Amino acid sequence: VQLQASGGGLVQPGGSLRLSCEASGSIFSIGDMGWYRQAPGKQRELVAHITRGGVTNYADSVKGRFTISRDNAKNTAYLQMNSLRPEDTAVYYCNARIYTTWGSESGYWGQGTLVTVSS
């Protein structure tokens, strides 16, 4: 089982990016999924979280600008980021609670994708 995050890059302040996180492997189902970020010299923090049923919650710093969504049929979560600010610069990681076909349950992390907001 692995999570593959993609979609990061360099964007100007006020711009937008869409991150994707696809799970693959021996997956039976996926529970909660989330996006975290870690800026240089700072701890990793939760950005957005979504349940399998689609209930979401966000860090106060991104409310109204970021939207998390998921496509259960594709085992994929997304993070639409609008009105980006320099302080959003960080490595973004996805996380998912995955139930495997061999009966285990565990949290998995993607490899991280760098988002840089700069003019």
N, C-alpha and C positions, 0 to 999 in steps of 0.2 A: 504494500500500500504506500502510495506517495501522493504529496500535494505539490502541484506545480503552479507557482505564482508568476504572473506576467503583466506587462502593461506599464511598467514604470518608465521614467524618462525625465528629460529636462523640459520645463514649461515655464512660461513667464507668469508673473503675478497676475491673478485674475483669470488665468486659463483653466483648462479642464483636462483631466485624465480619467481613464477607466481601467481599473485593475481587474484581473481575472484570477481565479484560483480553482484549478481543476483537480479533482481527486481521481486516482486510477488504481487498479489492482483488484484484489479479491474483496470487493465491497458488497456487503449485504444491504446496509443502509447508512445514512449519515444523519447525525443529530445536529446539535448546535454548530454553527460556523461563525467565525469572527475574523476581523482584521485588527492587527496590532501594528504599532510602529515604534521605532527606536531611533531617536536623533542622537548625534554624536555627543557623548558625555552624559547622556540621560538614560533613565530606565525605560524598559519597554512598557508601553501603555496601551490599553484597549482603545480602539478607535470606534468600532461598530460591531454589533453582534446580532445574529438572526437565528431564530429557532427554525426547526424543520417546518413548522406551520406558518412561518413568515412574520412572527412577532419580532420587532427590531428595537434596539436601543443604541444610543450614541453618546460619545463623550461630549461634554458641553462645548468644547472648543470647535467641534465640527458640525453641530446641529444646524440644520438649515442649509448646509453646503454639501455635505456628503450623503449619499444614499447607498445602503447595502441591499442587495437582492440575491436571489439564488434560483437556480433551475435544477430541481431535484432529478429530473430525467437525465440531465447532463452531468450530475455530480459536481456542479460548478457554482461558486459564489462570485459575486461581482461587487466592486466598490466604485461607484461613480463619484468623482471628486470635482466639484465646481468651485469657482471663486477662490482658487488656490492662493495661499499666502506663503511668504518665505518661511514662516514658522512651521509649515506643513512638511518641510524638507526632512526626510527620514528614510530609513529602510522599512518597508511595509511587509509584514508577515501575515500569512493566513493560517488559521487554526481550525481544525474540525474534529469533532467527536465521531469516530468511525467504528461501525460494527462490521466485523469481517465475516466472510462466509464460513470460516472455521470456528466461529463462536466467541471471538475475543472482542473487547471493547477498549479503545484507548484514544487519547488525544494525539493528533498528528500536527506537525508544523511544516509549512512550506519553506522554501529556501530563502525567501526574501526578495523583494524587488525595490530598487532605489528610485525614489521620487525626489527630484531637485527642483525647487521653485526659485527662480532667479532671473533677473533681467540682464 
